[in-house]
Amino acid sequence: MALACSLVAVAVVVTAPGISNPAPQRPKPPSAAPRRAAEPAAPRAGPPPRQQPDERQAAALRAMGYAWDGKRWGRGDLTSRERARASARSGNRFARLVDGDASAHAPSRSAAALAAVSRFEALLQAAREGALSSNEASRAANLRVKELVAHPLAPAGWLCAQLGTIGALANAAGVDVAAELARGATPLALGAGVVAGGAVAACRAAGRAVQPGVEEPDGALERLLADAAEGAHALPTPAHFRFESAGWRARALGAELVAAVTATLALQACVQAACLGTGVANALAWRLVDASDGSELAQHAALLGPAAAALLAALPAAARGALHAAPPLDGIDAECAAAARAKRGAASYFSMCPPRDGGEPDDAAAALCALADGWLSKFERPAAASPAVGAQAASAFGASLACALAWQLSGGALAAPFLARAIAALDAYALRPNAEAARATIILPAAIAAPRALDEA
């Protein structure tokens, strides 16, 4: 009996899972070869597995204009990322650091320059976002407009809307196309249009010079449509990229010519003609005598009616120019204040946070100071915003008034104001394009302009 109990106990001990001794583990054989990480990595021919789309997705990406550059999927000029490494951007404004010869436009590759650019860009963008956050409704509306413009069918939809508006305005004003063509071919109409075109081009150029780096209100939507047609994925495209493309300039010019027809019909055929016909402008002329009696006083008084109509037709452009130049004006004032603060605190910042790529803190601080000085020299507005607001309003009013007077002096030929607007658009995109209007180029001192190889990993 005792022996049987012992055998049972032994059986229980052997078969119990919590008490039994584990089976000896088979030793793992030593690795026959070193880890593959020690081997030189072969160049990747496609996206990593987590970014690798299937054939259908890849075809859809290529159909939308995306391409693989060896590192990432992108659209547009894939080499622009490397060129932008030595430049700081905020909104549509750029500042780039170049080594030595500014005519070569070679972006700096020194560690100090790249550290200064990174710090400066972060400060600018934070300042701009803070300035624009006070008007969230306007900001949301701008983003919505850009989303609509970026749609592939946006150019066609815009053209259909313009043609429909042109037809409606022409019908409302009772425009006789054949008569307008005959009236517009006269030397008086052509001469008035050319003279007014020079004035409109000068006014638009003056408005752009008042505040470089800010989109001109005339033709802003048309330029966005040209950006989208060029395949840009971030709107608006920087000015120095825009004017490098002859196709972009042709699209922007064509769109502005179509918009010029609409503006001419709206302001001259409808507003200005209505002021003369309904007596609104004549009421401002203080006509004390009838112009039909032939007296000199009556003739001078009769001129006040057309002049008042021209002034009334130009007032909407003046109001738009004043609103466009009013603060925060795309956050440019906040950016300039941030640039001044960055210059004052450059030395202390880089003494605490030296460049990660081995640059000297003093060199990075000097590069940041040079960057801030170049930004302020290019984009800083006067201390008081009112002069800029007045200058923008005056230039817009002058351009619109020149078109109104051209229509009046040509005997009501719509070809004269249209020709004036066309000449101004041709001047902006073909005759005097300014690719550097929104970019400041700063030459680094030779001591910190030593180039280094970019990390291609």
Secondary structure, 3 states (H helix, E strand, C coil): CHHHHHHHHHHHHHHCCCCCCCCCCCCCCCCCCCCHHHCCCCCCCCCCHHHCCCHHHHHHHHHCCEEECCCCEEECCCCHHHHHHHEEEECCEEEEEEECCHHHCCECCCHHHHHHHHHHHHHHHHHHHHHHHHHHHHHHHHHHHHHHHCCCCHHHHHHHHHHHHHHHHHHHHCCCHHHHHHHHCCHHHHHHHHHHHHHHHHHHHHHHHHCCCCCCCCCHHHHHHHHHHCCCCCCCCCHHHHCCCHHHHHHHHHHHHHHHHHHHHHHHHHHHHHHHHHCHHHHCCCCCCCHHHCCHHHHHHHHHHHHHHHHHHHHHHHHHHHHHHCCCHHHHHHHHHHHHHHHHCHHHHHHHCCCCCCCCHHHHHHHHHHHHHHHHHHHCCCCCHHHHHHHHHHHHHHHHHHHHHHHHHCCCCCHHHHHHHHHHHHHHHHHCCCCCCCEEEEEECHHHCCCCCCCCC
